[in-house]
Structure formats: structure tokens, C-alpha cells
Amino acid sequence: MKLFNTLTRKKEEFVSMVPDEVKMYVCGPTVYNYFHIGNARPFVVFDTLRRYLEYRGYKVIYVQNFTDVDDKIIKKANEEGVDSKEISERFIKEYFKDADALGIKRATVHPKVTENIQEIIEFIQKLIDKGFAYEIHGDVYYDTTKFKDYGKLSKQSIEELEAGARIEVNEIKKNPMDFALWKKQKPGEPGWDSPWGKGRPGWHIECSVMSTKYLGETIDIHAGGQDLIFPHHENEIAQSEAYSGKPFARYWVHNGYITINNEKMSKSKGNFFTVRDIITEFEPEVVRFFLLSAHYRNPINFSRDLMKQSKNALDRLYNAKENLEHLMENVKVEKMTEEEISIFEGFKKYKDKFIKAMDDDLNTADAIAAIFELVKEINTKISGESSKEIVQKSYELLKELTSVLGFLSKEKELLDEEIQKLIEERQKARKEKNYALADKIRDDLRAKGIILEDTPQGVKWRRM
């Protein structure tokens, strides 16, 4: 498999440090609100990378943090008159609701900043001891001039970065590019005891500490949104490599931006959408399909028209799945014929195309195209005259490929007793040639959102 490594700006063959094992860290949410569609993209994309690595036989140790102490959390807590922990715990629960709905697998570990304060303090102290950090009046800063490779991820020199830097009000750091490792406690803020007085961690330090704690000093893959390349990931590298003297991450992987109707998402423009907003209108799996419909490194534009196209495409996949389920229940012949063996061998080329696409820097767009080619072939060559064996194998192949992308996870809903009884009554009316009653029942079912299809193998149903 090849991955585009932001550090080298080229596709590289992925080779893990330990055979058949991948250590992967993905930056998680700051939990002060529901996460938005822009946040959802890295969560879904790197969940898919994890799924694919597991599909290819790797054991993936996947760490995704929660930033549960931050200026935005403190501000919201003060506005509501509650403790910061109450805000963060509330939105961690809400994160999992939306992430579960999108089919995002739970990480191996979801560490929180507040559960790693002692480790953060020890990490900072070592940076001070090694001459990479300094303390001024209870604040601790990282000295970027001491790290000779600063800027290597964003491909900018420290002089170029300094030219665009702004020193925040009241900051007393030595250099414009220095960044906070520890912040002195202010009124109305939570704080923890430290050698430098009561305070709290800066933003960047948390990921270095938690990655090192749970995955070791060097990891295979560090991933996140393109917006994190500078300063967050640049600062992680500076901290971590100064601390350990070793490379921090071997592959840096970043997804592209999302625009809303071709404009940058912004609350002031009124085009800011949380996933919670969107899934009131579209199924969560449609959102996942949309986010994987373009290559992860390319920008992607969110619009209702594109969401409707994603819904229609996903419906086609569900129809193919349900057709095969229906045939499995109704076909009569058990074993494949010689001709069917040859047909199924032909289906396997789409699995090869799928793998080739995913191996090429996680090209989910081409992988989805391969699945639709498979579906077209299945629809053409599988029918009520086919054997149960080829239907079953085709079904398993479709599920195998779609599950890597997190699609077709929704099982067909069971009909309630009233609807089941109406279907049976309609069948009885048809047998008795009472077509007026049969038509009325079909219309009643349509009113309840149930569409019936009469096939040679029996009645097939689907929800509107």
C-alpha cells in the first residue's frame, strides 16, 4: 500500500515498524459542542484507513484523544455557570452518538487531557531540563529556535514562519514562534499543581504526551485534517523529537478541506453545519458515503444536491444487497454450475480493482466505482434461475468490500405484525383473484411507507 506522506510530499510504500502491526494516532475533537461536517471528514477517512489496514491483516492500535480542557470549553462552562468537566463529559457522550451513527469504530484508546496531567508535567519538565523550554512567571514556552528542524512538516523556514507570526496580548515569550506548553491559571479557569505553579496544559503538548504514552516514542501513522499541519502537528514534532531524540511519526497523513456550496464554512456566513444538524435530514450512512466519494486529499464541496446524489447511490447498493437476500431465500438450486463458477471468477476482478484503488493512497472514490461495477455485473448475471451458492458468494463479496468502507451496515428492518399480516392478506386475495382487495392492500402498505414488488420468486418489499 502507498500513502502520501506530508513530511516528504510524495507517495511512499507503507511499511510498518512491526510486521502486521500499525501504531496510529489521530487528533480527536475539542469537546465543547457537536462536531461539524469538517471535523467528520478526518474521523471518517481515518476510520476507513484503519478498517482497510485491518482488512489487509494488520493489527491496528488506534489512539484518538479528547481535548477536554481548552479555552472554548472554559468559555462555554462560564457562560452556563457549570464546571468545565460537565461540558466536556456532555459532549464526549454526544461525540460518540454521532460517531457511532457514522459507523466510526471506537479507538483502541480514547485518552483525555485531564487524565494525563502528571505525564504532561513530566514531559514538559524534561524539555526544560534538555534546554528546549523555559518558564516565565508560571507560563512555560517551547523555544523553537533550539529545534533545528522546526518547519519541516509545513515546509517553511523559521524566518518565514516568524514573518507571519503575531504575539498575543500579554504574552511574554522570547521569540514570536515560541508556543505555550503550560499556561498559568487565570481567574475562572481550572488548574492543576505543577513545579511552575497552578495552571493547565497548552494545546499542542497533549498529543505528544498521549501518543508517546500509548504508542511509544515513534509511531507508524499520525493523521488529521490539513488545517492541523501548522501549527499543531509542526509543534508536536518539535516537542516529541526534542523529548526523545527519535523521529515522532514515520507517515503524516492529512485530508483536504470541506467547503459549503463552494464557500468556506463559517458561522458568520450561516453555512456552519454540525453532523447532528445534517442527520436530521439525511441518513448518517449517506453522510459517510458522501465523505468517501472523493479522494481524501482533495477538497470536497458539501451541498444538498451532492447529498441527494450520495443517497441515490447508496440506495442502489442497498437494493443490490436486498435483491441478493431475497434470492437467497427463494432460489431452488443449491450448487453452482460450471458456467456459474466461471461467472463468479469474473466477479473477483472487481475485488482486485477495489484493492488496487485502496492501495493507491486510499483512493476511496475509485474503490466505490469498482463496487458499482461489481453490482452492475451481479444485476446482469444473477437471477431467480441462479443457484443459491453463487447468490450467497456474490452477497458475501459485496458485503466484504462495502464493509471496508463502512457501508451496508444497516440490516433490513423487521415488519411489524400489522404490516406482515397485510402482506399475507394481499397474497391470499391475489390467489383468490380478488384483485380489487389486493390493490387496496398494496395502496395501504404504500401509505405506510412499504413498497411491494411481485417477482417470480415471491413478494419483495422495501421501505420508501
Salt bridges, closest charged atoms under 4 A:
ASP47 OD2 - ARG51 NE 2.88
ASP47 OD2 - ARG288 NH2 2.65
GLU54 OE2 - ARG50 NE 3.34
GLU54 OE1 - LYS105 NZ 2.58
ASP71 OD2 - LYS183 NZ 3.92
ASP71 OD1 - ARG200 NH2 2.39
GLU79 OE2 - LYS75 NZ 2.69
GLU80 OE1 - ARG90 NH2 2.79
GLU89 OE2 - LYS112 NZ 3.01
GLU94 OE2 - LYS97 NZ 3.40
GLU94 OE1 - ARG276 NH2 2.69
ASP98 OD1 - ARG276 NE 2.76
ASP100 OD2 - ARG106 NH2 2.73
GLU115 OE2 - LYS112 NZ 3.80
GLU119 OE2 - LYS213 NZ 2.94
ASP143 OD2 - LYS146 NZ 3.77
ASP149 OD2 - LYS148 NZ 3.56
GLU171 OE1 - LYS173 NZ 3.25
GLU189 OE1 - ARG200 NE 3.34
ASP193 OD1 - LYS198 NZ 3.43
GLU217 OE1 - LYS246 NZ 2.76
ASP220 OD1 - ARG250 NH1 3.32
GLU236 OE1 - HIS222 NE2 2.76
GLU236 OE2 - HIS232 NE2 3.18
GLU236 OE2 - HIS233 NE2 3.75
GLU241 OE1 - LYS152 NZ 2.83
GLU281 OE1 - ARG304 NE 2.98
ASP315 OD2 - LYS311 NZ 2.78
GLU325 OE2 - LYS321 NZ 3.10
GLU334 OE2 - LYS388 NZ 3.98
GLU345 OE2 - LYS348 NZ 2.86
ASP359 OD1 - ARG56 NH1 2.97
ASP360 OD1 - LYS11 NZ 2.68
ASP361 OD2 - HIS295 NE2 3.54
ASP361 OD2 - ARG297 NE 2.74
GLU373 OE1 - LYS353 NZ 2.76
GLU377 OE1 - LYS381 NZ 3.10
GLU400 OE2 - LYS351 NZ 2.98
GLU411 OE1 - LYS321 NZ 3.88
GLU411 OE2 - LYS399 NZ 3.73
GLU413 OE2 - ARG463 NE 3.43
GLU418 OE2 - LYS448 NZ 3.11
GLU432 OE2 - LYS428 NZ 2.98
ASP439 OD1 - ARG442 NH2 3.53
ASP444 OD2 - LYS440 NZ 3.08
GLU453 OE2 - ARG462 NE 3.31
ASP454 OD2 - ARG426 NH2 2.89
ASP454 OD2 - ARG430 NH1 3.61
